[in-house]
Amino acid sequence: MSLVLTEEEVLLTDTAKDFFAQHSPVAKVRDLRANPKGLGYDPKVWQQMIEMGWSAIPFPEEVGGLGFSYQGLGSIFEVSGITLAASPLLNQTVLSGECLLNGANPDQISQYLERLISGEDHWSLAIDEFHRHAPHSVATVVKKSGDTYTLSGKKVFCFGAVGATHYIVSAIEDGDTELSLWIVHANTPGITVSPFRSIDHRNMANVQFDQVAVKQADKLSGALSAKAALDLALDKGRACLSGELLGITQTVFDMTIEYMKQRIQFDRPIASFQALQHRAALMYTQIELARSTVKAAFEAIDAKDSEMPKLVSLAKALSSSVAELVTNEAIQLHGGIGVTDEYDLGFYLKRARVAQASLGDVEFHQARYASLINL
């Protein structure tokens, strides 16, 4: 398994670094915070990302995509962590897009996927119903009455639900236990969106569906079962979040080392203290270990490796735990300045905590990994 980026992937990474540094610096987070009723991202920046083809990266050319690698897409997520760039790339392109690509039939793909890639429609994946990630625990129900169907239930922590034109909703059909996925148009009567801001100032919402009318044609019915399509989309999203966490963690580590070199105590930089050097060395080794698991997860996705679910859970668990270690240590080593609003470190800490909990926290993925290796 090669963990080295290709020339094209390196070029994409460099382009993403320049783009986010110019168009979505850390200062943008303060703008999002100042606009609590906004979308949680800059639509102009998102449109530029679409025009550069980033929203088309993971999809085959025959459906309007670029057929590029997840290693390349993962690099964009890693670089986005450096400046905390917010966009719908996760909920729209990866989560919703992969559900459509793998779970929809040809008619549904033809109707929806190209518009998703172009950004004409805005999609949100609505699957979780509890305070912790549990995508297979579904109480939302679809009932059939004659030739009509109604969908009822509540979904929580939905990425990109504010401003969405379409939702992909997990449900069970009345009298059945098998999970299904349904396309729900956001303007359908019976939908109540309750937006809120997570601590990282991103766009989230709880969505209530109260006897919302759906049609048989709205049910995803592709080559993969709904559960298989959802699991595949979630694993790809988890890998992307792991990449973002890696970018956040590396940036926080670099900020901390730079501060330790500048902070003078007892007439010496605190970076010269052996005890603090040991703590820095531990952080460095853990970051490099996390980096190898994240790269391996993306490589497995591109290779369609059967070990991919295990490698993704390993990457998500380790990148989350290392992010917690490094952000906690950063606050301790910075001292009081680390928790001031004027300093950017707090923004990285908050985004890391949300990303750690999203799509399964450390405990979720440790348990999943153990079950996948039959421990």
VOBA-1610 file (N, C-alpha, C; in pm, whole numbers, padded with zeros to 5 digits, always signed):
BEGIN
Met+00085-00120+00000Met+00000+00000+00000Met+00088+00125+00000Ser+00073+00207-00101Ser+00156+00327-00113Ser+00088+00444-00043Leu+00165+00514+00041Leu+00112+00630+00112Leu+00168+00760+00055Val+00229+00752-00064Val+00289+00869-00128Val+00191+00927-00228Leu+00171+01059-00223Leu+00081+01126-00316Leu+00140+01127-00457Thr+00052+01116-00557Thr+00096+01129-00695Thr+00125+01276-00727Glu+00183+01300-00843Glu+00214+01437-00884Glu+00086+01521-00892Glu-00023+01461-00945Glu-00149+01533-00956Glu-00206+01565-00817Glu-00193+01471-00724Glu-00245+01493-00589Glu-00164+01601-00516Val-00033+01603-00538Val+00052+01708-00479Val+00012+01844-00535Leu-00012+01852-00665Leu-00055+01978-00727Leu-00187+02024-00670Leu-00281+01931-00652Leu-00411+01966-00593Leu-00394+02018-00451Thr-00307+01954-00374Thr-00282+01998-00236Thr-00225+02139-00232Asp-00128+02167-00317Asp-00069+02301-00322Asp-00171+02405-00364Thr-00256+02369-00460Thr-00361+02461-00503Thr-00458+02491-00390Ala-00495+02386-00315Ala-00587+02404-00203Ala-00525+02492-00094Lys-00396+02475-00066Lys-00329+02558+00034Lys-00336+02706-00004Asp-00305+02734-00129Asp-00308+02873-00175Asp-00450+02928-00172Phe-00546+02845-00214Phe-00685+02891-00221Phe-00739+02924-00083Phe-00724+02834+00012Phe-00779+02857+00145Phe-00707+02971+00216Ala-00576+02982+00196Ala-00502+03092+00258Ala-00552+03227+00208Gln-00590+03232+00081Gln-00634+03359+00022Gln-00782+03386+00046His-00866+03284+00031His-01011+03306+00030His-01081+03262+00158Ser-01018+03180+00238Ser-01083+03135+00361Ser-00984+03124+00476Pro-00919+03235+00513Pro-00826+03233+00626Pro-00901+03215+00757Val-00826+03197+00865Val-00889+03174+00996Val-00980+03290+01034Ala-00948+03410+00988Ala-01031+03527+01019Ala-01176+03508+00974Lys-01198+03422+00875Lys-01334+03396+00828Lys-01422+03337+00938Val-01361+03264+01031Val-01438+03204+01141Val-01504+03313+01224Arg-01433+03423+01243Arg-01491+03535+01318Arg-01609+03595+01241Asp-01600+03598+01108Asp-01712+03647+01029Asp-01834+03556+01044Leu-01811+03424+01044Leu-01922+03330+01063Leu-01986+03348+01200Arg-01903+03368+01299Arg-01955+03387+01435Arg-02038+03514+01445Ala-02000+03616+01370Ala-02073+03743+01374Ala-02205+03737+01299Asn-02228+03628+01224Asn-02351+03613+01147Asn-02419+03482+01184Pro-02476+03474+01304Pro-02529+03346+01354Pro-02647+03292+01274Lys-02712+03375+01195Lys-02828+03328+01117Lys-02790+03295+00972Gly-02662+03294+00942Gly-02618+03263+00807Gly-02611+03113+00781Leu-02550+03077+00670Leu-02541+02937+00629Leu-02430+02861+00701Gly-02339+02934+00765Gly-02227+02867+00830Gly-02108+02850+00738Tyr-02116+02905+00619Tyr-02004+02906+00525Tyr-02026+03022+00428Asp-01924+03055+00352Asp-01932+03164+00255Asp-01974+03107+00119Pro-02095+03139+00070Pro-02141+03082-00058Pro-02048+03116-00175Lys-01985+03233-00172Lys-01895+03271-00281Lys-01772+03179-00285Val-01720+03146-00167Val-01605+03056-00160Val-01646+02917-00209Trp-01763+02872-00168Trp-01813+02741-00211Trp-01829+02738-00363Gln-01880+02844-00422Gln-01897+02848-00566Gln-01763+02840-00637Gln-01662+02905-00581Gln-01528+02898-00640Gln-01473+02755-00632Met-01501+02686-00521Met-01458+02548-00507Met-01524+02460-00612Ile-01653+02486-00638Ile-01724+02412-00742Ile-01662+02437-00878Glu-01633+02564-00906Glu-01576+02600-01037Glu-01439+02538-01058Met-01366+02513-00949Met-01236+02447-00961Met-01251+02296-00975Gly-01374+02247-00966Gly-01400+02105-00986Gly-01393+02020-00863Trp-01379+02080-00745Trp-01362+02000-00624Trp-01488+01921-00588Ser-01604+01974-00620Ser-01728+01902-00588Ser-01750+01783-00681Ala-01672+01774-00788Ala-01686+01664-00884Ala-01579+01556-00866Ile-01485+01577-00775Ile-01367+01490-00763Ile-01402+01342-00748Pro-01491+01302-00657Pro-01503+01157-00632Pro-01596+01083-00727Phe-01660+01153-00820Phe-01762+01089-00904Phe-01706+01049-01040Pro-01753+00939-01097Pro-01706+00895-01229Pro-01739+00997-01337Glu-01660+00995-01443Glu-01679+01091-01552Glu-01815+01073-01619Glu-01866+00950-01624Glu-01992+00926-01694Glu-02112+00988-01625Val-02097+01031-01500Val-02208+01099-01432Val-02176+01246-01406Gly-02075+01297-01475Gly-02042+01438-01462Gly-01929+01468-01365Gly-01861+01365-01317Gly-01753+01386-01222Gly-01617+01389-01289Leu-01514+01392-01205Leu-01376+01395-01255Leu-01306+01261-01239Gly-01362+01171-01158Gly-01299+01042-01138Gly-01163+01050-01074Phe-01143+01149-00987Phe-01014+01166-00920Phe-01013+01085-00791Ser-00899+01081-00725Ser-00881+00994-00609Ser-00934+01056-00479Tyr-00966+00968-00383Tyr-00999+01016-00249Tyr-00874+01062-00176Gln-00757+01013-00216Gln-00634+01069-00160Gln-00628+01218-00190Gly-00665+01256-00313Gly-00665+01398-00350Gly-00770+01475-00274Leu-00891+01421-00267Leu-00997+01489-00193Leu-00961+01500-00046Gly-00901+01394+00007Gly-00858+01398+00147Gly-00756+01506+00174Ser-00671+01533+00076Ser-00573+01640+00092Ser-00641+01775+00104Ile-00751+01794+00030Ile-00826+01919+00042Ile-00882+01933+00182Phe-00936+01825+00236Phe-00989+01831+00373Phe-00879+01858+00474Glu-00763+01796+00454Glu-00652+01821+00547Glu-00610+01967+00542Val-00599+02022+00423Val-00560+02162+00408Val-00669+02254+00464Ser-00796+02216+00451Ser-00903+02299+00506Ser-00891+02311+00658Gly-00834+02208+00721Gly-00814+02214+00866Gly-00712+02316+00908Ile-00622+02351+00817Ile-00517+02449+00850Ile-00579+02587+00874Thr-00679+02624+00794Thr-00741+02757+00808Thr-00885+02748+00860Leu-00929+02625+00897Leu-01066+02603+00948Leu-01170+02645+00844Ala-01142+02620+00717Ala-01232+02660+00609Ala-01361+02580+00615Ala-01473+02651+00615Ala-01605+02587+00620Ala-01666+02583+00481Ser-01725+02469+00446Ser-01792+02455+00316Ser-01885+02334+00324Pro-01974+02318+00224Pro-02060+02199+00219Pro-01993+02077+00157Leu-01861+02078+00143Leu-01793+01969+00074Leu-01820+01834+00140Leu-01831+01831+00273Leu-01856+01704+00342Leu-02000+01659+00325Asn-02095+01744+00366Asn-02235+01699+00364Asn-02292+01688+00223Gln-02246+01772+00132Gln-02302+01771-00003Gln-02230+01670-00091Thr-02100+01688-00109Thr-02026+01606-00204Thr-02006+01464-00154Val-01957+01450-00030Val-01919+01318+00018Val-02039+01240+00071Leu-02108+01293+00170Leu-02215+01215+00234Leu-02336+01198+00143Ser-02395+01309+00099Ser-02514+01300+00014Ser-02479+01246-00124Gly-02370+01295-00181Gly-02331+01253-00314Gly-02301+01104-00324Glu-02232+01051-00226Glu-02200+00909-00229Glu-02325+00823-00206Cys-02419+00871-00125Cys-02545+00798-00109Cys-02619+00788-00241Leu-02622+00898-00316Leu-02687+00896-00446Leu-02611+00808-00545Leu-02480+00823-00549Leu-02399+00750-00646Leu-02414+00600-00629Asn-02415+00553-00505Asn-02414+00410-00479Asn-02550+00351-00443Gly-02643+00438-00401Gly-02772+00385-00356Gly-02888+00416-00448Ala-02868+00506-00545Ala-02979+00548-00631Ala-02983+00465-00759Asn-03100+00462-00820Asn-03113+00395-00949Asn-03073+00493-01061Pro-03055+00444-01184Pro-03010+00532-01293Pro-03097+00655-01314Asp-03228+00642-01302Asp-03316+00757-01319Asp-03292+00862-01211Gln-03274+00817-01086Gln-03248+00910-00977Gln-03113+00977-00993Ile-03013+00901-01034Ile-02880+00959-01057Ile-02887+01064-01167Ser-02957+01032-01275Ser-02970+01127-01386Ser-03043+01254-01344Gln-03141+01239-01256Gln-03222+01354-01214Gln-03151+01443-01115Tyr-03071+01384-01026Tyr-03023+01460-00912Tyr-02871+01483-00906Leu-02791+01386-00951Leu-02649+01391-00917Leu-02576+01507-00985Glu-02606+01531-01112Glu-02537+01640-01182Glu-02568+01775-01118Arg-02692+01793-01073Arg-02729+01919-01007Arg-02662+01930-00869Leu-02641+01818-00804Leu-02566+01819-00677Leu-02422+01861-00702Ile-02359+01803-00804Ile-02220+01834-00833Ile-02204+01982-00870Ser-02299+02035-00946Ser-02289+02174-00993Ser-02326+02275-00885Gly-02380+02227-00773Gly-02420+02318-00666Gly-02555+02384-00689Glu-02627+02343-00793Glu-02761+02401-00816Glu-02857+02363-00705Asp-02842+02241-00653Asp-02922+02197-00540Asp-02832+02186-00418His-02891+02193-00301His-02817+02186-00175His-02872+02069-00093Trp-02785+01978-00057Trp-02827+01851+00003Trp-02778+01838+00147Ser-02857+01767+00225Ser-02821+01737+00364Ser-02859+01593+00393Leu-02769+01520+00456Leu-02795+01382+00497Leu-02852+01383+00637Ala-02974+01333+00652Ala-03045+01335+00781Ala-03061+01191+00829Ile-02973+01148+00921Ile-02975+01008+00963Ile-02977+00988+01114Asp-02911+01075+01189Asp-02899+01052+01334Asp-03023+01097+01409Glu-03061+01021+01512Glu-03180+01052+01591Glu-03150+01065+01739Phe-03023+01047+01777Phe-02985+01048+01917Phe-02869+01145+01939His-02833+01167+02064His-02726+01262+02093His-02589+01208+02055Arg-02580+01077+02029Arg-02456+01018+01981Arg-02484+00948+01848His-02380+00938+01767His-02392+00881+01633His-02435+00735+01640Ala-02547+00702+01579Ala-02597+00565+01574Ala-02679+00549+01446Pro-02613+00542+01330Pro-02684+00550+01202Pro-02777+00433+01173His-02758+00321+01243His-02844+00206+01217His-02962+00198+01313Ser-02968+00287+01410Ser-03081+00292+01504Ser-03180+00396+01453Val-03284+00350+01389Val-03376+00439+01318Val-03519+00415+01366Ala-03583+00524+01410Ala-03725+00518+01448Ala-03813+00591+01349Thr-03754+00671+01261Thr-03831+00740+01157Thr-03900+00636+01069Val-04028+00655+01043Val-04106+00553+00974Val-04175+00608+00851Val-04183+00526+00749Val-04259+00558+00628Val-04381+00467+00624Lys-04498+00527+00619Lys-04624+00451+00616Lys-04689+00464+00480Lys-04743+00353+00434Lys-04811+00351+00306Lys-04962+00349+00328Ser-05031+00434+00254Ser-05177+00438+00258Ser-05226+00448+00114Gly-05270+00335+00061Gly-05309+00333-00079Gly-05187+00350-00168Asp-05190+00450-00252Asp-05076+00477-00341Asp-04984+00586-00287Thr-05009+00632-00166Thr-04930+00741-00109Thr-04847+00691+00009Tyr-04740+00767+00039Tyr-04653+00737+00152Tyr-04637+00863+00235Thr-04622+00846+00366Thr-04590+00959+00452Thr-04473+00921+00541Leu-04384+01017+00563Leu-04263+00996+00642Leu-04271+01081+00768Ser-04245+01019+00884Ser-04253+01090+01012Ser-04135+01051+01100Gly-04077+01151+01165Gly-03966+01126+01255Gly-03884+01252+01275Lys-03783+01243+01361Lys-03697+01358+01389Lys-03552+01319+01371Lys-03478+01404+01300Lys-03335+01385+01280Lys-03259+01499+01347Val-03144+01467+01405Val-03068+01567+01479Val-02927+01581+01422Phe-02865+01696+01452Phe-02727+01725+01411Phe-02706+01704+01261Cys-02796+01759+01182Cys-02788+01744+01036Cys-02697+01851+00978Phe-02586+01810+00916Phe-02496+01905+00852Phe-02566+01968+00732Gly-02556+02098+00718Gly-02605+02164+00599Gly-02755+02167+00584Ala-02829+02142+00691Ala-02976+02137+00680Ala-03036+02275+00656Val-02971+02379+00707Val-03020+02515+00683Val-02989+02554+00539Gly-03090+02588+00465Gly-03072+02623+00325Gly-03073+02505+00230Ala-03097+02384+00280Ala-03100+02266+00195Ala-03223+02268+00105Thr-03207+02218-00016Thr-03322+02198-00106Thr-03369+02054-00105His-03280+01962-00062His-03313+01820-00056His-03249+01757+00067Tyr-03320+01660+00122Tyr-03265+01578+00229Tyr-03262+01433+00184Ile-03160+01360+00227Ile-03163+01214+00218Ile-03189+01164+00360Val-03302+01098+00378Val-03350+01064+00512Val-03353+00912+00529Ser-03296+00863+00637Ser-03304+00721+00668Ser-03434+00692+00741Ala-03495+00579+00708Ala-03623+00544+00769Ala-03643+00393+00757Ile-03744+00344+00827Ile-03790+00207+00808Ile-03935+00215+00761Glu-03971+00122+00675Glu-04109+00120+00629Glu-04195+00048+00730Asp-04317+00096+00747Asp-04409+00041+00846Asp-04423-00110+00827Gly-04398-00183+00936Gly-04407-00328+00931Gly-04279-00397+00887Asp-04174-00319+00862Asp-04046-00374+00817Asp-03937-00328+00913Thr-03822-00393+00908Thr-03709-00353+00993Thr-03588-00312+00910Glu-03598-00324+00779Glu-03484-00294+00693Glu-03474-00144+00668Leu-03354-00090+00684Leu-03331+00052+00664Leu-03350+00089+00518Ser-03411+00205+00493Ser-03425+00258+00359Ser-03385+00405+00358Leu-03353+00456+00241Leu-03315+00597+00225Leu-03412+00662+00128Trp-03457+00784+00165Trp-03558+00854+00087Trp-03510+00995+00054Ile-03536+01036-00069Ile-03512+01175-00109Ile-03634+01257-00071Val-03613+01359+00010Val-03724+01444+00055Val-03695+01588+00011His-03786+01646-00063His-03771+01784-00108His-03800+01878+00009Ala-03714+01974+00029Ala-03722+02059+00148Ala-03847+02146+00152Asn-03909+02171+00037Asn-04029+02255+00035Asn-04158+02176+00055Thr-04145+02047+00086Thr-04264+01964+00110Thr-04327+02001+00244Pro-04459+02018+00252Pro-04524+02051+00379Pro-04496+01944+00485Gly-04486+01990+00609Gly-04465+01900+00721Gly-04323+01894+00772Ile-04233+01973+00712Ile-04093+01975+00755Ile-04068+02098+00840Thr-04012+02077+00958Thr-03974+02187+01047Thr-03824+02181+01072Val-03755+02285+01033Val-03610+02292+01051Val-03579+02382+01170Ser-03507+02329+01267Ser-03469+02406+01386Ser-03318+02426+01385Pro-03273+02538+01330Pro-03127+02558+01317Pro-03061+02592+01450Phe-02936+02558+01460Phe-02855+02599+01575Phe-02710+02603+01530Arg-02629+02673+01606Arg-02487+02680+01578Arg-02411+02590+01674Ser-02330+02502+01619Ser-02240+02425+01703Ser-02129+02518+01752Ile-02049+02470+01844Ile-01950+02557+01906Ile-01844+02606+01807Asp-01836+02539+01690Asp-01739+02582+01589Asp-01801+02678+01489His-01925+02723+01516His-01994+02823+01434His-02032+02771+01296Arg-02051+02639+01285Arg-02094+02579+01159Arg-02247+02567+01156Asn-02296+02531+01038Asn-02438+02521+01010Asn-02489+02381+01046Met-02578+02373+01146Met-02643+02247+01181Met-02790+02274+01210Ala-02868+02166+01212Ala-03009+02182+01245Ala-03067+02047+01286Asn-03172+02053+01366Asn-03258+01938+01390Asn-03376+01952+01294Val-03419+01842+01235Val-03525+01847+01135Val-03637+01751+01175Gln-03757+01805+01187Gln-03875+01726+01220Gln-03956+01700+01093Phe-03989+01574+01071Phe-04073+01535+00957Phe-04206+01486+01012Asp-04313+01557+00980Asp-04445+01525+01034Asp-04540+01489+00920Gln-04551+01359+00895Gln-04636+01308+00787Gln-04605+01378+00654Val-04480+01377+00621Val-04433+01439+00497Val-04459+01344+00380Ala-04524+01393+00277Ala-04559+01310+00162Ala-04435+01277+00079Val-04416+01149+00052Val-04310+01104-00037Val-04370+01003-00135Lys-04295+00979-00243Lys-04341+00886-00345Lys-04248+00765-00352Gln-04297+00658-00409Gln-04214+00539-00427Gln-04088+00574-00506Ala-04101+00669-00600Ala-03986+00709-00681Ala-03881+00784-00601Asp-03917+00829-00479Asp-03821+00900-00394Asp-03734+00805-00312Lys-03767+00678-00314Lys-03689+00579-00238Lys-03567+00538-00318Leu-03448+00548-00257Leu-03327+00506-00326Leu-03332+00356-00350Ser-03306+00317-00473Ser-03321+00176-00511Ser-03216+00139-00615Gly-03090+00153-00577Gly-02982+00126-00669Gly-02923-00012-00652Ala-02799-00027-00701Ala-02734-00157-00698Ala-02703-00201-00554Leu-02667-00107-00469Leu-02639-00138-00329Leu-02763-00119-00245Ser-02776-00196-00140Ser-02884-00173-00045Ser-02865-00038+00022Ala-02974+00013+00081Ala-02965+00143+00148Ala-02860+00140+00258Lys-02857+00033+00336Lys-02760+00023+00446Lys-02618+00021+00393Ala-02594-00056+00286Ala-02459-00063+00230Ala-02417+00070+00171Ala-02508+00138+00101Ala-02477+00269+00042Ala-02449+00371+00151Leu-02529+00369+00258Leu-02510+00462+00369Leu-02377+00437+00438Asp-02347+00311+00466Asp-02221+00279+00534Asp-02101+00322+00451Leu-02109+00304+00320Leu-01999+00345+00233Leu-01981+00496+00234Ala-02093+00568+00225Ala-02086+00715+00229Ala-02031+00764+00363Leu-02077+00702+00471Leu-02030+00743+00604Leu-01881+00716+00622Asp-01834+00602+00574Asp-01691+00572+00587Asp-01607+00672+00509Lys-01652+00710+00392Lys-01577+00809+00315Lys-01581+00945+00385Gly-01696+00978+00445Gly-01705+01102+00522Gly-01618+01099+00646Arg-01611+00983+00712Arg-01526+00970+00831Arg-01379+00987+00795Ala-01339+00931+00681Ala-01201+00948+00637Ala-01171+01095+00611Cys-01265+01165+00548Cys-01244+01308+00520Cys-01235+01389+00648Leu-01320+01358+00746Leu-01311+01426+00876Leu-01177+01395+00943Ser-01129+01273+00929Ser-00999+01238+00986Ser-00889+01322+00921Gly-00901+01343+00790Gly-00804+01429+00723Gly-00809+01571+00774Glu-00930+01623+00793Glu-00942+01758+00847Glu-00883+01766+00988Leu-00912+01666+01071Leu-00855+01663+01206Leu-00703+01661+01202Leu-00648+01590+01106Leu-00502+01587+01092Leu-00448+01726+01062Gly-00515+01800+00971Gly-00473+01936+00940Gly-00484+02029+01060Ile-00592+02016+01135Ile-00610+02097+01257Ile-00500+02066+01357Thr-00476+01938+01380Thr-00380+01896+01482Thr-00239+01941+01448Gln-00200+01925+01323Gln-00067+01968+01282Gln-00050+02118+01299Thr-00153+02194+01264Thr-00146+02340+01277Thr-00135+02383+01422Val-00214+02320+01508Val-00209+02352+01651Val-00071+02316+01708Phe-00017+02203+01667Phe+00117+02164+01712Phe+00221+02267+01669Asp+00214+02309+01543Asp+00310+02409+01493Asp+00297+02540+01569Met+00173+02583+01596Met+00151+02706+01674Met+00214+02693+01813Thr+00200+02576+01872Thr+00249+02555+02008Thr+00402+02555+02013Ile+00465+02488+01918Ile+00611+02486+01914Ile+00666+02626+01893Glu+00603+02702+01804Glu+00648+02839+01779Glu+00634+02924+01905Tyr+00524+02907+01975Tyr+00505+02983+02099Tyr+00610+02944+02204Met+00639+02815+02215Met+00738+02769+02312Met+00876+02827+02283Lys+00906+02852+02158Lys+01035+02911+02123Lys+01041+03059+02160Gln+00924+03123+02163Gln+00920+03267+02189Gln+00896+03300+02335Arg+00828+03214+02407Arg+00791+03242+02547Arg+00914+03227+02637Ile+00950+03335+02705Ile+01067+03336+02793Ile+01024+03320+02938Gln+01086+03225+03005Gln+01063+03203+03148Gln+01197+03168+03212Phe+01229+03235+03324Phe+01358+03215+03391Phe+01473+03244+03294Asp+01452+03348+03210Asp+01553+03396+03116Asp+01585+03295+03005Arg+01496+03200+02983Arg+01517+03100+02878Arg+01386+03074+02806Pro+01390+03042+02677Pro+01268+02998+02609Pro+01218+02869+02674Ile+01088+02858+02691Ile+01036+02738+02755Ile+01058+02614+02668Ala+01087+02633+02539Ala+01118+02519+02452Ala+01248+02450+02493Ser+01328+02516+02575Ser+01455+02455+02619Ser+01437+02365+02740Phe+01318+02365+02800Phe+01295+02283+02920Phe+01272+02138+02878Gln+01346+02047+02937Gln+01342+01908+02893Gln+01204+01846+02912Ala+01138+01878+03020Ala+01006+01820+03045Ala+00906+01860+02935Leu+00916+01984+02887Leu+00827+02029+02781Leu+00868+01970+02647Gln+00996+01948+02629Gln+01043+01882+02506Gln+00987+01740+02497His+00981+01672+02612His+00923+01537+02613His+00776+01540+02572Arg+00705+01639+02621Arg+00563+01650+02585Arg+00548+01680+02435Ala+00634+01766+02383Ala+00630+01797+02241Ala+00666+01674+02157Ala+00762+01596+02203Ala+00802+01476+02130Ala+00688+01375+02124Leu+00615+01362+02235Leu+00500+01271+02237Leu+00395+01317+02136Met+00366+01447+02134Met+00268+01498+02039Met+00312+01470+01896Tyr+00438+01495+01867Tyr+00490+01475+01731Tyr+00474+01330+01686Thr+00514+01237+01772Thr+00506+01096+01733Thr+00362+01052+01715Gln+00271+01101+01799Gln+00130+01064+01785Gln+00068+01121+01658Ile+00108+01244+01622Ile+00058+01303+01497Ile+00104+01221+01377Glu+00229+01179+01377Glu+00280+01100+01265Glu+00213+00964+01257Leu+00182+00906+01372Leu+00109+00780+01373Leu-00032+00799+01316Ala-00099+00906+01358Ala-00232+00935+01304Ala-00226+00960+01154Arg-00121+01029+01110Arg-00107+01060+00968Arg-00102+00930+00885Ser-00028+00832+00933Ser-00015+00707+00858Ser-00149+00634+00850Thr-00230+00640+00956Thr-00360+00572+00952Thr-00457+00644+00859Val-00451+00777+00857Val-00540+00854+00768Val-00504+00827+00623Lys-00377+00830+00590Lys-00334+00804+00453Lys-00371+00661+00412Ala-00358+00567+00503Ala-00393+00428+00472Ala-00543+00415+00446Ala-00624+00489+00520Ala-00769+00484+00499Ala-00806+00534+00360Phe-00747+00645+00317Phe-00776+00697+00183Phe-00726+00603+00074Glu-00610+00544+00096Glu-00558+00448-00001Glu-00652+00329-00014Ala-00708+00284+00097Ala-00801+00171+00095Ala-00930+00207+00021Ile-00975+00330+00037Ile-01095+00375-00035Ile-01070+00370-00185Asp-00958+00425-00229Asp-00928+00428-00372Asp-00907+00288-00429Ala-00853+00198-00348Ala-00827+00062-00394Ala-00949-00029-00380Lys-01058+00025-00323Lys-01178-00056-00295Lys-01141-00180-00214Asp-01054-00159-00118Asp-01003-00266-00031Asp-01112-00310+00066Ser-01127-00441+00083Ser-01228-00492+00177Ser-01195-00455+00321Glu-01070-00417+00347Glu-01030-00377+00482Glu-01065-00230+00510Met-01122-00162+00413Met-01147-00018+00426Met-01225+00020+00551Pro-01337-00045+00586Pro-01410-00003+00707Pro-01323-00006+00834Lys-01240-00109+00846Lys-01152-00117+00963Lys-01050-00004+00964Leu-00990+00021+00848Leu-00889+00126+00841Leu-00949+00264+00863Val-01072+00286+00818Val-01138+00414+00840Val-01168+00434+00988Ser-01221+00332+01054Ser-01249+00346+01197Ser-01122+00366+01277Leu-01014+00297+01237Leu-00885+00317+01304Leu-00839+00461+01287Ala-00852+00514+01165Ala-00809+00652+01139Ala-00893+00752+01216Lys-01025+00732+01216Lys-01112+00827+01286Lys-01090+00824+01436Ala-01073+00705+01493Ala-01048+00694+01636Ala-00915+00758+01674Leu-00810+00728+01596Leu-00678+00778+01633Leu-00665+00928+01606Ser-00715+00975+01492Ser-00705+01118+01463Ser-00785+01200+01565Ser-00896+01145+01613Ser-00975+01215+01714Ser-00904+01219+01849Ser-00848+01106+01890Ser-00780+01103+02020Ser-00653+01187+02018Val-00581+01187+01906Val-00459+01269+01896Val-00495+01418+01892Ala-00606+01451+01825Ala-00651+01591+01825Ala-00683+01638+01966Glu-00745+01551+02045Glu-00774+01590+02183Glu-00646+01608+02264Leu-00551+01516+02246Leu-00423+01527+02316Leu-00353+01659+02282Val-00342+01688+02153Val-00263+01803+02109Val-00332+01934+02144Thr-00463+01943+02128Thr-00532+02068+02163Thr-00528+02091+02314Asn-00542+01985+02392Asn-00532+02001+02538Asn-00392+02048+02578Glu-00291+01984+02521Glu-00153+02023+02552Glu-00125+02166+02505Ala-00181+02202+02392Ala-00159+02338+02341Ala-00212+02443+02437Ile-00331+02418+02491Ile-00387+02513+02589Ile-00297+02520+02712Gln-00251+02405+02760Gln-00165+02403+02878Gln-00032+02475+02852Leu+00028+02452+02737Leu+00160+02507+02709Leu+00154+02655+02672His+00041+02700+02620His+00024+02843+02593His-00007+02921+02721Gly-00067+02854+02818Gly-00107+02927+02937Gly-00231+03012+02910Gly-00243+03123+02979Gly-00363+03207+02972Gly-00396+03257+02833Ile-00295+03287+02752Ile-00322+03342+02619Ile-00397+03243+02531Gly-00381+03113+02562Gly-00444+03011+02480Gly-00595+03012+02485Val-00653+03071+02588Val-00799+03072+02601Val-00857+03211+02580Thr-00779+03303+02529Thr-00831+03437+02502Thr-00899+03439+02365Asp-00998+03525+02351Asp-01072+03533+02225Asp-00986+03592+02114Glu-00890+03672+02148Glu-00806+03736+02047Glu-00713+03637+01978Tyr-00686+03526+02043Tyr-00593+03427+01991Tyr-00671+03318+01917Asp-00619+03269+01806Asp-00694+03176+01721Asp-00702+03034+01775Leu-00621+03001+01874Leu-00615+02864+01921Leu-00752+02810+01962Gly-00833+02893+02025Gly-00964+02849+02070Gly-01053+02803+01956Phe-01041+02864+01839Phe-01121+02823+01724Phe-01083+02683+01678Tyr-00952+02653+01683Tyr-00908+02519+01645Tyr-00957+02416+01746Leu-00951+02451+01873Leu-00999+02360+01977Leu-01147+02327+01956Lys-01228+02429+01929Lys-01373+02407+01913Lys-01404+02324+01789Arg-01339+02355+01678Arg-01365+02276+01558Arg-01320+02132+01576Ala-01208+02112+01643Ala-01160+01976+01667Ala-01260+01897+01749Arg-01320+01960+01851Arg-01415+01888+01936Arg-01538+01845+01856Val-01586+01932+01768Val-01703+01896+01687Val-01667+01785+01588Ala-01553+01797+01523Ala-01512+01695+01426Ala-01487+01561+01495Gln-01434+01564+01617Gln-01413+01441+01692Gln-01545+01367+01715Ala-01650+01441+01747Ala-01779+01380+01779Ala-01860+01343+01656Ser-01832+01406+01543Ser-01912+01387+01422Ser-01885+01252+01357Leu-01992+01187+01312Leu-01985+01057+01241Leu-01915+00951+01324Gly-01930+00961+01456Gly-01874+00861+01546Gly-01751+00911+01618Asp-01757+00909+01753Asp-01643+00957+01832Asp-01543+00844+01855Val-01447+00869+01941Val-01341+00770+01965Val-01399+00637+02012Glu-01490+00642+02110Glu-01547+00520+02164Glu-01625+00443+02058Phe-01700+00515+01974Phe-01777+00451+01867Phe-01684+00372+01775His-01576+00436+01733His-01489+00371+01634His-01396+00268+01696Gln-01363+00283+01823Gln-01290+00176+01890Gln-01375+00049+01897Ala-01502+00067+01935Ala-01592-00048+01942Ala-01617-00108+01803Arg-01632-00022+01703Arg-01655-00072+01567Arg-01533-00147+01516Tyr-01415-00092+01541Tyr-01294-00158+01497Tyr-01280-00295+01563Ala-01310-00300+01692Ala-01300-00428+01764Ala-01397-00530+01706Ser-01519-00485+01670Ser-01617-00579+01615Ser-01576-00625+01475Leu-01512-00537+01398Leu-01473-00572+01262Leu-01356-00669+01258Ile-01273-00668+01363Ile-01163-00766+01368Ile-01199-00884+01459Asn-01328-00889+01497Asn-01382-01004+01573Asn-01315-01023+01709Leu-01291-00909+01776Leu-01238-00921+01914Leu-01350-00954+02011
//
